[in-house]
Structure formats: structure tokens, C-alpha cells
Amino acid sequence: MTMTPVPPEMKRLEPFELALREAGMGYPEVTEDFPWGHRTLKVKGKAFVFLSLTGEGLSMSMKLPQSNGAALMLPFVQPTGYGLGKSGWVSASFGARDTPPLDMLRQWLDESYRAVAPKKLVAQLGGAAGAPKAEKAPAKTRSAPARKSAPAAAKKAPAKKAAAKKAPARKRSQRA
């Protein structure tokens, strides 16, 4: 539940909000906060999902670095405001008559947690069902520094004209 009273017509969405909250709280080191009166789930102080159930319905904002393009094709999803959409955040909104796709929203919640949480916490999750496993980058090996290659042949500038040599000075004859 959010901090504001939920109108009777929106009570039908409460179980969805609570199911998403429960799923989010199941991740390592998650805390719950209520800035601006909206439920916010955070990991190490960083928000990874905002949930709100108001007179307008249920809304959820989360960071989807991999699937935001596909998510934005859905009619109930739009880029999150305040410039967050540029960073991969999307918002999903549902009215009183809508049935939120809970399985998909749980997958998005997982993706958002993995995008925001420190790598050590994400490593504790392993490859949870429905979540893309973080691919490990190949180990870097050190090798000898590469030799510098010869600079590319530059266009030859036209040769400068040699300065005209002065003729040797004449010896002045000495008058005796």
C-alpha cells in the first residue's frame, strides 16, 4: 500500500502491488522507503523500483537497460519522466479494469535490481529463473606493449628551391 488512501475502485489492484513488493523485498539488502508518498524499493540506498497505487491506478517505474526498447512497444508503458527515460527507466501504468502481467513485471523488477545493485549482490543471485545472467567479461591478460608502427607515408611537399648561392666576392686589387 502507498501512503495515500486507495479509492475503492482501485482496491482490485492492491494484490498486484503487494505481490510486486514481496518479489522486490526478496532480493539481497533491499530496503523500503516512501519518498513523495510512493513505495520505493532500494538496494544500498539506490532506487530500483517505484510503486504507486493511487486514484489513477497502479504505476511502476524501473530501470530496464536490456529490455526497455521492447517494453516501450507495449501500450501501458512509456519512458519515465524527469529525464530518467534517457537512462533506460520505463513506467508501466494500469487502471482499475486492467490486469497487470505479473510474471513480466517480476522479470522487469529482476532486471532493474540487477542493473542498480552492486556486482557483489548480483553475483549472489546467480542465474535466477526469468532473468538474464550477467555475462562475465573474459579475463584480461597482460602482454608486451605493441610496437609502434611506422608513421604513414606523408604526402611529399614540393621541394624548396635552393637559395641562390652568391658568387664568391671578387678580390679587390690592391693598388700600390
Protein Blocks (a to p, Z undefined) as FASTA:
>chain_A
ZZbdcdfklmmmmmmmmmmmmmmmmpghiacddehhiacddeehiafbdcdddfkbccdd
dddfklmmmmmmpmkbccdehhlmmnopacddddfkbccdfklmmmmmmmmmmmmmcfkl
mmmnmpaehiacddddddddddddddddddddddddddddddddddddddddddZZ
